[in-house]
Amino acid sequence: MNSFVVVHRAPWLLPICHPLMEDGGIAVSKGKIQGVGRFSAVRHSWPGARVIDHPDAVLLPGLINAHTHLELSHLAHLAHLPAPASFTDWLLLLLAERAKAAVNIETATERIAAAASTVLEAQNKEGVAAVANISNTGLCFNLAKDFNGRLLCFSEYIGLRAEAADAILLSLQSAADSQLCTGHAIYSTHPYLLRGLKARAFRLGHIFPIHTAECAAEVELLRTGQGELRDFLDQRGWWDHSLPLAESGVVTYLHRHGLLDSKTLCVHCVHIDEAEADLLAAAKAKVCLCPGSNGYLGIGRAPLALLRRKGILPALGTDSLASNPELSLWREMRLLAAQNPSLPPAELLAMATLGGAAALGLDDQLGTLEPGKDAVILAAELRAPASTAEGIQEQLVQQGGRCPLYWL
Ligand SMILES: [Zn+2]
């Protein structure tokens, strides 16, 4: 029986659920992790197993990209333009470029699929094992079969008008249970529609990603009914006073509307305060940070230290190529490292793995190296390995994506 077990050995092994260990071994059989520990102990437990050495490598779980929009991959030129003057300037440009590209729908579909496919291929090469893709066209859903990892595709609904909400919820009654559905954001989606979508997600047991407090204008709209987002909605004829104004922030709004629980994934959370971080922690809601996209759009930085103080381990997401010049979770980690110099690199690596797996409801299969989980294991060959655990993890964050990476 042991002949079916393979033991991978590496000078460093980072299970995430335990501290980095020296001379690690991981026993794998039939795609599942059987045992993890010091190589000598693992070897002792599986004496007949074949041993594969990975000299100079650090073994770690595959990364999780908890938020992107593959269907915007053909708009990569946007994030190479000078930063927009405001969030809504970017939104307007995005919508205009999207419409321009869709003039010939057949060629547009092909272009989008090709661009998204290239993105997914690059994600896998960078060590990404699972991606949460948000779409309001469904264009990239058929790419799951081409991705050597898990691709969770969410149909995202938008609509501030009550009658649109009714029509959408009615149509979803005949949708297959396998179709994952979610709402875009509180400023674009009627609360009745959000509650219906959340109730459906709850019934089906899947996560509910929602853009949350991404820009200051979102909070301003909620509090005053005014600001650049109001102007944007007015211009497009979408504003119909259906957003109930509140004295609070966006997380509080989600909580009051019954939208916040352990399967809600609040994406961005840039403009939240301490009371809202408490709400997120109490609900065990998940948070996904997208520092690359936030940085390009110039909309601020999520309060990572506050979230960590409240015991929240955020996930990381690249968002799309339309707001991020590079879709790399390693770069997202480096951006956070630069913005939070006192944050240990082990926490960044935990966010990109366990944080993401928990956010997507996949933490029983992915996110850590421990017995019973999928053997989705990444080997990173550091160019100049350090001798301490802290130093190794620092190098991993700084070199990851630039040093040789391979899947076991
Ligand atoms: Zn997004």
Residues whose N, C-alpha, C, O or C-beta is under 5 A from the ligand:
A	BS01	ZN	none
